[in-house]
Amino acid sequence: MGRGSAVTYLIARRRAWFATITATPSGNVELESRQLELLERLILDVRAGRVRSFELTQPKPVSVVVTD
């Protein structure tokens, strides 16, 4: 997947995850906040070219290889 497409994909995943948390909070605010922080960091790392591949497990497992 191209770098721009990977960033777009991750932003969409972040928005969906945030919507899920907002709609049905699990009560574990620290865990949910940490997951959002990790996703935001991954977005920045992919955008900056520091990450060439990543895997996400929610909502379904996906593995992405980033190309330039």
C-alpha positions as CSV (number, residue, x, y, z in Angstrom):
1,M,0.0,0.0,0.0
2,G,1.3,3.5,-0.8
3,R,2.3,5.8,2.1
4,G,-0.6,8.2,1.5
5,S,-3.1,5.3,1.3
6,A,-1.7,3.8,4.5
7,V,-2.0,7.1,6.3
8,T,-5.6,7.5,5.0
9,Y,-6.4,4.0,6.1
10,L,-5.0,4.6,9.6
11,I,-6.9,7.9,10.0
12,A,-10.1,6.1,9.1
13,R,-9.4,3.4,11.6
14,R,-8.7,6.0,14.3
15,R,-12.0,7.8,13.5
16,A,-13.9,4.5,13.6
17,W,-12.2,3.4,16.9
18,F,-12.9,6.8,18.5
19,A,-16.6,6.5,17.4
20,T,-16.8,3.0,18.9
21,I,-15.3,4.2,22.2
22,T,-17.6,7.2,22.3
23,A,-20.7,5.1,21.5
24,T,-20.0,2.2,23.9
25,P,-17.3,3.0,26.5
26,S,-15.9,-0.1,28.2
27,G,-15.2,1.7,31.4
28,N,-11.4,1.3,30.9
29,V,-10.6,4.8,30.0
30,E,-6.8,4.3,30.3
31,L,-6.7,1.4,27.9
32,E,-8.9,3.1,25.4
33,S,-6.8,6.3,25.6
34,R,-3.6,4.3,25.2
35,Q,-4.9,2.5,22.1
36,L,-5.8,5.9,20.5
37,E,-2.4,7.3,21.4
38,L,-0.7,4.3,19.8
39,L,-2.7,4.6,16.7
40,E,-2.0,8.4,16.5
41,R,1.8,7.6,16.9
42,L,1.6,5.0,14.1
43,I,0.0,7.5,11.8
44,L,2.8,10.0,12.4
45,D,5.5,7.3,12.0
46,V,4.0,6.0,8.7
47,R,3.7,9.5,7.4
48,A,7.3,10.3,8.3
49,G,8.6,7.1,6.7
50,R,9.8,5.6,10.0
51,V,7.5,2.6,9.6
52,R,7.5,0.3,6.6
53,S,4.9,-2.2,7.8
54,F,2.4,-2.6,10.6
55,E,-0.3,-4.9,11.8
56,L,-3.7,-4.1,13.4
57,T,-5.9,-6.7,15.1
58,Q,-9.1,-4.7,15.6
59,P,-11.8,-4.9,14.2
60,K,-10.3,-7.5,12.0
61,P,-6.6,-8.5,11.6
62,V,-4.8,-6.7,8.8
63,S,-1.1,-6.5,7.8
64,V,0.1,-3.6,5.7
65,V,3.4,-3.1,3.9
66,V,4.0,0.5,3.1
67,T,5.6,1.5,-0.2
68,D,6.9,4.8,-1.3
